[in-house]
Amino acid sequence: MAAPLAWMPEGGPLWFPPVSRAVEGGLLMAGGDLSPERLLCAYARGIFPWYGENSPILWWSPDPRCVLFPEKLHVGSRLSRVLGSGRFSFSVDDCFDRVIRACACTPRAGQEGTWIVPDMIAAYERLHALGHAHSVEVWQDGELAGGLYGVQRGRAFFGESMFHWRSDASKAAVVHLVTWLRQRGVAMVDCQQTTPHMLRLGAEEIPRSLFLERLAELCRE
């Protein structure tokens, strides 16, 4: 019989169970809160929140883990032509609030509703104000065309969500993100969930144990 899911009351200590206690799929704990201190504590341990409306906060640590090492970014010939065409322009942290809300409201195939609920938006806007969360904006003809946001801890970046309103805009956002992160010395991007989109861009699955080992090094540096 599986052990009962750990529960943390709101405002409880900054503690998480060992990730080895995660059940199939990576669910580790419920409850707690979305304070900047708890979120940063979670990311440094390879844990992130993911839940929906009318649900308690749920904390996850999947195995295997999908990551993108910046030096392994794959830009195919078609995407390379798109980037070279000058169709898009880019900015970083220009309108974090618009990006996270666009990620929340943009429909996704096979998905009803959103996990980026109002409390999540408020929490990541706090992280952004503190300098820990960042957004990439993709512009076309002066209009927001796509983007993404995530959290940086040390030399690791944790991608949270992306969206596109124009073709290829989310792929372009990833390429610009990786270029920007390499300038900041970031050595690993955590994709959290494995998707064909990220695999085509060079992401790969690695065992959680290896991910945590590398993460500890990057958060300590």
VOPAGU-2260 file (C-alpha; in pm, 1 decimal, decimal comma):
REM VOPAGU-2260
SITE   aa  ch    i         X         Y         Z
SITE  MET   A    0       0,0       0,0       0,0
SITE  ALA   A    1     133,0     342,2     -95,5
SITE  ALA   A    2     218,9     580,9     187,2
SITE  PRO   A    3     -37,0     860,0     241,2
SITE  LEU   A    4      35,3    1183,6      60,9
SITE  ALA   A    5     221,4    1431,2     281,4
SITE  TRP   A    6      20,7    1739,4     374,0
SITE  MET   A    7     166,1    2076,7     472,0
SITE  PRO   A    8     -54,6    2339,9     638,2
SITE  GLU   A    9     -43,2    2691,2     500,5
SITE  GLY   A   10     241,7    2881,9     658,6
SITE  GLY   A   11     408,6    2562,4     778,6
SITE  PRO   A   12     786,5    2509,0     783,9
SITE  LEU   A   13     988,4    2526,6     460,1
SITE  TRP   A   14    1007,1    2150,6     432,3
SITE  PHE   A   15     939,3    1892,1     162,5
SITE  PRO   A   16     947,5    1513,3     185,1
SITE  PRO   A   17    1233,1    1333,1       6,7
SITE  VAL   A   18    1145,2    1317,7    -363,4
SITE  SER   A   19    1183,7     940,4    -346,9
SITE  ARG   A   20     842,0     941,1    -176,3
SITE  ALA   A   21     670,3    1080,9    -486,9
SITE  VAL   A   22     400,3     853,3    -625,5
SITE  GLU   A   23     377,5     750,8    -990,3
SITE  GLY   A   24     370,7    1062,4   -1205,3
SITE  GLY   A   25     574,8    1257,7    -953,6
SITE  LEU   A   26     313,3    1383,8    -704,9
SITE  LEU   A   27     495,7    1447,4    -377,4
SITE  MET   A   28     296,6    1667,6    -140,2
SITE  ALA   A   29     -17,1    1877,8    -103,0
SITE  GLY   A   30     -82,7    2200,8      81,7
SITE  GLY   A   31     158,2    2466,4     193,7
SITE  ASP   A   32     156,8    2804,3      24,9
SITE  LEU   A   33     307,4    2992,1    -268,1
SITE  SER   A   34     531,0    3229,8     -72,8
SITE  PRO   A   35     853,7    3328,1    -251,9
SITE  GLU   A   36    1053,7    3146,3      16,0
SITE  ARG   A   37     865,5    2817,3     -33,5
SITE  LEU   A   38     875,9    2837,9    -412,4
SITE  LEU   A   39    1249,6    2901,1    -418,0
SITE  CYS   A   40    1303,0    2623,2    -165,4
SITE  ALA   A   41    1101,4    2387,9    -387,1
SITE  TYR   A   42    1284,2    2470,2    -709,8
SITE  ALA   A   43    1623,9    2416,2    -547,0
SITE  ARG   A   44    1503,0    2063,9    -460,4
SITE  GLY   A   45    1361,7    1982,0    -803,3
SITE  ILE   A   46     999,9    2033,1    -694,2
SITE  PHE   A   47     735,2    2258,0    -849,5
SITE  PRO   A   48     365,7    2338,6    -791,3
SITE  TRP   A   49     103,1    2228,7   -1042,3
SITE  TYR   A   50    -268,2    2214,2    -969,1
SITE  GLY   A   51    -601,9    2334,9   -1098,5
SITE  GLU   A   52    -901,8    2528,4    -982,6
SITE  ASN   A   53   -1081,1    2395,7    -671,7
SITE  SER   A   54    -773,0    2191,0    -578,9
SITE  PRO   A   55    -522,5    2225,0    -296,9
SITE  ILE   A   56    -169,5    2319,9    -397,0
SITE  LEU   A   57       2,7    2008,6    -531,1
SITE  TRP   A   58     381,3    1968,0    -547,9
SITE  TRP   A   59     554,9    1748,2    -806,6
SITE  SER   A   60     893,4    1595,4    -884,8
SITE  PRO   A   61     862,8    1369,8   -1193,1
SITE  ASP   A   62    1101,9    1089,1   -1285,0
SITE  PRO   A   63    1243,8    1101,9   -1547,6
SITE  ARG   A   64    1290,3    1474,5   -1590,4
SITE  CYS   A   65    1286,0    1659,2   -1921,5
SITE  VAL   A   66    1570,4    1909,2   -1949,2
SITE  LEU   A   67    1735,0    2118,4   -2217,1
SITE  PHE   A   68    2107,1    2175,9   -2196,8
SITE  PRO   A   69    2170,9    2506,8   -2375,4
SITE  GLU   A   70    2456,6    2370,1   -2584,0
SITE  LYS   A   71    2221,5    2102,0   -2720,5
SITE  LEU   A   72    1956,2    2343,1   -2845,8
SITE  HIS   A   73    1845,5    2226,7   -3190,9
SITE  VAL   A   74    1731,5    2492,0   -3437,1
SITE  GLY   A   75    1608,0    2325,2   -3755,9
SITE  SER   A   76    1651,9    2478,1   -4098,2
SITE  ARG   A   77    1292,7    2602,5   -4115,7
SITE  LEU   A   78    1305,5    2769,5   -3775,3
SITE  SER   A   79    1644,8    2913,2   -3862,0
SITE  ARG   A   80    1493,9    3075,8   -4170,8
SITE  VAL   A   81    1207,8    3216,3   -3962,8
SITE  LEU   A   82    1451,1    3366,3   -3712,0
SITE  GLY   A   83    1666,0    3507,2   -3988,5
SITE  SER   A   84    1372,5    3665,7   -4169,3
SITE  GLY   A   85    1334,2    3944,1   -3915,4
SITE  ARG   A   86     967,8    3858,3   -3868,1
SITE  PHE   A   87    1002,3    3859,5   -3489,2
SITE  SER   A   88    1163,0    4091,0   -3237,9
SITE  PHE   A   89    1226,3    4001,2   -2876,3
SITE  SER   A   90    1238,1    4144,8   -2527,3
SITE  VAL   A   91    1303,0    4008,1   -2178,9
SITE  ASP   A   92    1101,3    4108,3   -1871,7
SITE  ASP   A   93     923,3    4379,1   -2069,9
SITE  CYS   A   94     568,5    4271,4   -1975,2
SITE  PHE   A   95     577,9    3971,7   -1741,6
SITE  ASP   A   96     218,6    4033,7   -1637,1
SITE  ARG   A   97      90,1    4007,5   -1993,8
SITE  VAL   A   98     291,4    3693,7   -2064,9
SITE  ILE   A   99     176,6    3497,2   -1760,9
SITE  ARG   A  100    -185,4    3594,1   -1823,8
SITE  ALA   A  101    -155,1    3497,2   -2190,1
SITE  CYS   A  102     -16,7    3158,9   -2083,8
SITE  ALA   A  103    -316,8    3120,0   -1853,6
SITE  CYS   A  104    -585,9    3210,8   -2105,5
SITE  THR   A  105    -454,5    3066,6   -2434,0
SITE  PRO   A  106    -646,9    2744,6   -2519,6
SITE  ARG   A  107    -439,6    2426,6   -2552,2
SITE  ALA   A  108    -533,1    2115,0   -2743,2
SITE  GLY   A  109    -662,3    1840,0   -2514,4
SITE  GLN   A  110    -663,6    2064,4   -2206,9
SITE  GLU   A  111    -961,4    2218,4   -2033,2
SITE  GLY   A  112    -913,0    2515,6   -1807,0
SITE  THR   A  113    -571,4    2618,8   -1675,9
SITE  TRP   A  114    -338,9    2540,2   -1389,7
SITE  ILE   A  115    -221,7    2903,1   -1389,1
SITE  VAL   A  116    -491,2    3007,7   -1143,7
SITE  PRO   A  117    -505,8    3359,7    -992,3
SITE  ASP   A  118    -302,8    3260,1    -685,5
SITE  MET   A  119     -28,9    3123,7    -912,6
SITE  ILE   A  120     -25,6    3444,2   -1116,2
SITE  ALA   A  121       9,9    3653,2    -801,1
SITE  ALA   A  122     286,0    3427,3    -666,9
SITE  TYR   A  123     497,9    3442,9    -980,9
SITE  GLU   A  124     446,8    3815,9   -1015,2
SITE  ARG   A  125     594,5    3842,5    -664,6
SITE  LEU   A  126     891,0    3629,9    -774,7
SITE  HIS   A  127     932,4    3853,0   -1078,8
SITE  ALA   A  128     930,7    4166,4    -862,7
SITE  LEU   A  129    1205,6    4006,0    -652,6
SITE  GLY   A  130    1413,0    3931,1    -963,5
SITE  HIS   A  131    1369,9    3551,6    -961,9
SITE  ALA   A  132    1110,4    3505,0   -1239,1
SITE  HIS   A  133    1160,9    3617,7   -1596,5
SITE  SER   A  134     964,1    3641,6   -1917,6
SITE  VAL   A  135    1055,7    3640,3   -2284,8
SITE  GLU   A  136     828,0    3833,5   -2519,0
SITE  VAL   A  137     804,9    3775,8   -2893,0
SITE  TRP   A  138     669,9    4061,5   -3101,8
SITE  GLN   A  139     542,3    4075,1   -3457,4
SITE  ASP   A  140     432,0    4398,9   -3623,3
SITE  GLY   A  141     433,1    4567,5   -3284,3
SITE  GLU   A  142     195,8    4313,9   -3129,3
SITE  LEU   A  143     266,9    4043,8   -2872,0
SITE  ALA   A  144     291,4    3719,2   -3069,9
SITE  GLY   A  145     410,6    3470,7   -2808,5
SITE  GLY   A  146     626,7    3425,7   -2504,9
SITE  LEU   A  147     719,7    3223,4   -2200,2
SITE  TYR   A  148     810,1    3263,9   -1835,4
SITE  GLY   A  149    1002,5    3075,8   -1571,4
SITE  VAL   A  150    1221,0    3094,5   -1262,8
SITE  GLN   A  151    1599,0    3115,0   -1226,8
SITE  ARG   A  152    1788,1    2967,6    -932,1
SITE  GLY   A  153    2163,7    2997,3    -955,3
SITE  ARG   A  154    2268,1    2858,4   -1294,2
SITE  ALA   A  155    1944,2    2665,6   -1350,8
SITE  PHE   A  156    1625,4    2789,6   -1515,0
SITE  PHE   A  157    1283,3    2632,4   -1463,0
SITE  GLY   A  158    1046,4    2683,0   -1754,1
SITE  GLU   A  159     687,7    2724,8   -1639,8
SITE  SER   A  160     470,0    2790,9   -1943,2
SITE  MET   A  161     467,8    2933,8   -2294,7
SITE  PHE   A  162     211,6    3049,1   -2546,4
SITE  HIS   A  163     188,8    3158,6   -2907,1
SITE  TRP   A  164     -63,7    3366,9   -3096,8
SITE  ARG   A  165     140,0    3360,8   -3417,9
SITE  SER   A  166     295,4    3058,4   -3586,9
SITE  ASP   A  167     645,2    2968,3   -3459,6
SITE  ALA   A  168     640,1    3235,3   -3187,6
SITE  SER   A  169     679,5    2994,4   -2894,6
SITE  LYS   A  170     971,2    2813,9   -3064,6
SITE  ALA   A  171    1133,8    3150,1   -3129,3
SITE  ALA   A  172    1082,6    3238,9   -2762,6
SITE  VAL   A  173    1272,4    2926,7   -2653,2
SITE  VAL   A  174    1564,6    3007,0   -2883,2
SITE  HIS   A  175    1585,1    3363,2   -2754,1
SITE  LEU   A  176    1556,3    3240,0   -2394,8
SITE  VAL   A  177    1845,7    2997,9   -2437,5
SITE  THR   A  178    2062,2    3268,0   -2596,5
SITE  TRP   A  179    1985,3    3500,2   -2305,3
SITE  LEU   A  180    2045,2    3229,6   -2044,5
SITE  ARG   A  181    2381,2    3133,9   -2191,4
SITE  GLN   A  182    2491,5    3495,2   -2147,2
SITE  ARG   A  183    2394,7    3460,7   -1779,4
SITE  GLY   A  184    2587,4    3135,1   -1736,3
SITE  VAL   A  185    2281,3    2911,9   -1704,2
SITE  ALA   A  186    2373,5    2550,3   -1776,8
SITE  MET   A  187    2039,1    2366,2   -1757,5
SITE  VAL   A  188    1676,4    2442,0   -1839,3
SITE  ASP   A  189    1418,6    2230,0   -1658,3
SITE  CYS   A  190    1122,4    2167,7   -1889,6
SITE  GLN   A  191     931,8    1988,9   -1608,1
SITE  GLN   A  192     706,0    1795,0   -1846,6
SITE  THR   A  193     814,1    1605,3   -2157,7
SITE  THR   A  194     654,0    1744,3   -2472,6
SITE  PRO   A  195     720,6    1678,4   -2843,3
SITE  HIS   A  196     766,6    2055,4   -2882,9
SITE  MET   A  197    1065,1    2065,1   -2647,9
SITE  LEU   A  198    1211,6    1735,6   -2767,4
SITE  ARG   A  199    1227,1    1875,7   -3120,0
SITE  LEU   A  200    1424,7    2170,2   -2982,0
SITE  GLY   A  201    1685,0    1941,2   -2828,1
SITE  ALA   A  202    1542,9    1860,8   -2485,1
SITE  GLU   A  203    1595,6    1513,0   -2341,8
SITE  GLU   A  204    1480,5    1298,7   -2053,1
SITE  ILE   A  205    1727,0    1217,3   -1776,4
SITE  PRO   A  206    1677,8    1020,8   -1452,4
SITE  ARG   A  207    1556,6    1232,8   -1164,3
SITE  SER   A  208    1862,1    1129,9    -961,3
SITE  LEU   A  209    2093,2    1275,6   -1225,2
SITE  PHE   A  210    1878,4    1588,2   -1254,2
SITE  LEU   A  211    1893,0    1646,7    -877,9
SITE  GLU   A  212    2267,6    1590,0    -869,2
SITE  ARG   A  213    2324,4    1847,5   -1144,1
SITE  LEU   A  214    2070,3    2085,2    -988,9
SITE  ALA   A  215    2250,0    2081,3    -654,6
SITE  GLU   A  216    2571,0    2183,8    -828,0
SITE  LEU   A  217    2407,1    2463,5   -1027,1
SITE  CYS   A  218    2216,0    2608,7    -732,6
SITE  ARG   A  219    2530,0    2602,5    -517,9
SITE  GLU   A  220    2752,5    2778,0    -772,7
